[in-house]
Amino acid sequence: MIAVHRHIHWFGHGPTKAVKHMDKLGVERSWLLGWESIKTGREVARNTMTNRRTYNACKEFPDRFIPFCSVDPLSKEPEKQMHKWAELGFRGLGEQKVRLRIDNPDSVALYHLAGELGWPVLFHVDNWHPEVPFWYNHNVAALGGVLKECPKTTFVGHGPGFWREISGDADASPP
């Protein structure tokens, strides 16, 4: 079994503890996701789940983790960052968890590049709400257009804004 959503240095799970947890669950490998965002309100996540830590964990356990980089589309030279991580053996873009609309042109440029690199994109979606301080990649209604615009890219959805839509009762449930 391959798990497609794993972080390290989140709730005390360093690489060794993560592998022990995977063993307990019968998980052979995991996509290991960073979370870097210049606009996140959760500083602890940005500071602990870095691409560098993902890289180091994958070097320590190369047969267990598959590295994914997280690149903020508004950061300095995001495409260059993705190429750097590709050269270091990263295999995907994720977790893409930024405080932008899912169809933001800067994000879409990274989705295109991921497709050209042969990478999947694991993205987090929330429903925007003025009283909720943490929302990421909102406006799931625009996702269909993004998928059409990026036909070479494989997308993997994650988060309450995505799950809500696939539950079958999104229209009956307020965001």
Residue pairs with C-beta under 8 A, 6 or more apart in sequence:
1 25
1 26
1 27
1 28
2 27
2 28
2 29
2 30
2 31
2 66
3 22
3 25
3 27
3 29
3 30
3 31
4 30
4 31
4 122
4 156
5 30
5 31
5 33
5 95
5 122
5 158
6 18
6 22
6 30
6 31
6 32
6 33
6 65
7 13
7 32
7 33
7 34
7 35
7 49
7 95
8 14
8 15
8 18
8 32
8 49
8 53
8 54
8 57
9 48
9 49
9 53
10 45
10 48
10 49
13 21
14 57
15 56
15 57
15 60
15 61
15 65
18 30
18 57
19 61
19 64
22 28
22 30
22 64
28 64
29 63
29 64
29 65
29 66
30 64
30 65
30 66
31 65
31 66
31 68
31 91
31 92
31 94
31 122
32 54
32 57
32 58
32 65
32 66
32 67
32 68
33 49
33 54
33 68
33 70
33 94
33 95
33 122
34 49
34 50
34 51
34 53
34 54
34 68
34 69
34 70
34 94
34 95
35 45
35 46
35 49
35 70
35 95
35 97
36 46
36 49
36 50
36 51
36 70
36 71
36 72
36 75
37 46
37 70
37 72
37 97
37 98
37 99
37 136
38 72
38 74
38 75
39 72
39 74
39 98
39 99
39 100
40 46
40 97
40 98
40 99
41 99
41 133
41 134
42 134
49 70
51 69
51 70
51 71
51 85
51 90
54 65
54 67
54 68
54 69
54 90
55 67
55 85
55 88
55 90
57 65
58 65
58 66
58 67
58 89
66 91
66 92
67 85
67 88
67 89
67 90
67 91
67 92
68 90
68 91
68 92
68 93
68 94
68 95
68 119
68 122
69 81
69 82
69 85
69 90
69 92
69 93
69 94
70 93
70 94
70 95
70 96
70 97
71 78
71 81
71 82
71 85
71 93
71 96
71 110
72 78
72 98
73 98
73 100
73 104
73 106
73 107
73 109
73 110
74 98
74 100
74 106
75 81
78 106
78 109
78 110
79 109
79 110
79 113
82 93
82 110
82 113
82 114
82 117
86 117
86 119
90 119
91 119
92 114
92 119
92 120
92 121
92 122
93 110
93 111
93 114
93 119
93 120
93 121
93 122
94 120
94 121
94 122
94 123
94 156
95 122
95 123
95 124
95 158
96 107
96 110
96 121
96 122
96 123
96 124
96 137
97 123
97 124
97 136
97 137
97 159
98 107
98 136
98 137
99 135
99 136
100 106
100 107
100 137
101 107
101 137
101 138
101 139
101 142
102 123
102 125
102 137
102 138
102 139
102 140
102 142
102 143
102 146
103 139
103 142
103 143
103 145
103 146
107 137
108 146
108 149
108 150
110 121
111 121
111 146
111 149
111 150
111 153
111 155
112 149
112 150
112 152
112 153
114 120
114 121
114 153
115 150
115 151
115 152
115 153
115 154
116 152
119 153
120 153
120 154
120 155
120 156
121 153
121 154
121 155
121 156
122 155
122 156
122 158
123 137
123 155
123 156
123 157
123 158
123 159
123 162
124 136
124 137
124 158
124 159
124 162
125 136
125 137
125 138
125 140
125 143
125 157
125 158
125 159
125 160
125 161
125 162
126 132
126 134
126 135
126 136
126 137
126 138
126 159
126 160
126 161
127 135
127 138
127 140
127 160
127 161
127 164
127 175
128 135
128 138
128 139
128 175
129 135
129 175
135 161
136 159
137 159
137 161
138 161
140 161
140 162
140 164
140 165
143 155
143 157
146 155
147 155
157 166
161 175
164 170
164 173
164 175
167 173
